[in-house]
Each structure stands twice: as structure tokens, then as C-alpha cells.
Amino acid sequence: PLDYRIALDFQALEVVADEDLVLRANWVIRARDAQRGPWIGQFGVRNAVAGRGAEDFVAAHNEALGLLARQIATRIEALEVEARADTTEQPARD
């Protein structure tokens, strides 16, 4: 089972000039096993908002947050692959 804690620090989550959504965040992944990590990352995106309605702004926020979530999920998947590789490696014997 996966056992990680994620801390997010949003630097910006705003609409600029009523046309672009800006999201910037720093994130930290910590494993329950304190012998691994922490892993630190940054995320930033600037996307055009499709229209001027509230639903357009909500859709732009959802898209940006989805990209952030995918970046973190991809990193956790890589951590799991690394952890499995570490447990399957056998030390060399003389």
C-alpha cells in the first residue's frame, strides 16, 4: 500500500488580466518510512481561460489542479518503482 504525505504550498492561484489562469505551487512528498525522502518539487502553469463566465474560470482552475495532481502522482509512481527495485536488488557476494 502507498503511504505518503503530501504538503502543498500554493504561491499563486489566480486569474491574470481576466484571461490567463496562473498556478504556482511547491510540494513535498514524505514517506511514512522516514528513511526515505523527502522529495521536493515545484509546479507552474499559465493557461488561457476559454471564456469570461464563472464556469470557464472553474474549468481553468480544475485543469490546472489536475495537472498539478498528475505531476505529484507521476512522482509517487516513480518512487514506488524505485522502492521495488531497491527491495529486489541482492547484494553482491564474494
N, C-alpha and C positions, 0 to 999 in steps of 0.2 A: 504493500500500500504506500501511496505517496504521503509524505509527512513534511510539508514545508510551510513556512510562514512567509508572507509577502507584505512588505511595508511600502506604501506609495507616498511620495511627496510631490504633489502637483505644484509645478512652478507657474503654469498658465493653463487656463481652460476658458477661452474667451472667443468672442466673435469680433474681428477687427474690421473696421470700416463697413460694417453690415454686409460683408461679402465673403470673408475668409474665417474659418474656424482654426484657432491655434491651440494645440495641446502640447505641453511640455511637462515631462514628469521624470523623476528619478525613482528607481525601485531597488529594493534589496530583497533577496531571497535568502532565507535562513532554513537550514535543515534542522530537524529535531535532534539529529546526531550532531552535537556541537563540534565534532572533529572535522566536519566538512563545512566549507563556506566561511563566511557569507559571500554571496555573489551579487555584484552591484551592476546596475545598468542604467542607461538613460534612453529616453524616448522623446521624439519630437516629430510633429506633423503639422502641416498647414494645408488645409483643404478648402476649396471653394464651396460655398453654400449654394445649393441648387436654386433657391428662390428666397423670397423675403418673408414667407409665412412661418408661424411657430413650428409647424410640422417639418419644415425644411431645416430649421435650426436644430430641432430634436434629432432628425435623421443624421445631420452632420456630426453632432455630439456622439451619437451611437456608433457611427462608423469609426470615428477617431478612438473611442474607448475600446471598440472591437480590435482595432489594430494594436493597441497597447496590450490588450489581453493576449492576443496571438503571439506577440513578441515574448511575453513572460512565459506563456505555455511552451513555446518552442525551446526556450532556455531550460525549463524544467524537464522536458523530454530529453534534451541533451545530457542533463545531469543524471537522469536515470540510466541512460546508455553508458555513461562513464562509470557509474556506480556498479552496474552489472559487469562491465569489463574488468573493473578492479577486483571483483569477487571471484572472477573466473581465471584470472592470471595466477599461475602457480610459480612460486619462487624457484629459481634455478638451483639445482642440486649438484654438488661436486662429487 
